[in-house]
Amino acid sequence: MRYMLLCYDDERAWQEAGEAAMRQAMAGAIELTHQLDAKGQYRISAPLEDSSTATSVRVRDGKRLVTDGPYAETREVLGGFYLIDCDDLNEAISIAAQTPGARFGTIEIRPVMELAGLPTPSLSPMLSK
């Protein structure tokens, strides 16, 4: 079964931790992806730029509303994701606990809904293995 690990980070905590902590976390995340790949569980992952670069779009009463920044006012913001294959939720929980972001935020685990008729993804060279 495929699971999406949504990594919610406290950007202020990362800033306070400093650049060295961020580099160490990125190295740990890369190492984790290689471990998952060796087990055949890795599909794709990517960090996201700071939430200050976000744009939110909503359509209400047929009108498009575009705002700068993330939609929700919260301390934790979506910082990245992993798409992984696991046998069950317990295995996904174990992997989520290994992500460096779990120390400064929350990792939300969601099963991926399988829909018939979707096209096969075509990943850009930057995102593919």
Number of C-alpha atoms within 10 A of each C-alpha: 14 20 23 21 24 20 25 20 23 18 18 12 14 17 11 9 12 11 11 9 14 15 11 12 17 16 13 16 20 16 13 17 20 14 13 17 15 10 10 12 18 20 18 16 19 13 13 13 11 13 16 9 10 13 12 12 12 12 9 8 6 7 8 10 10 12 12 12 14 16 14 9 8 8 12 18 20 21 20 17 19 22 20 23 20 19 11 12 15 10 12 21 16 10 15 21 13 13 22 21 23 15 15 17 20 20 25 16 18 14 17 14 9 9 7 6 6 7 7 6 6 8 10 8 7 6 11 10 10
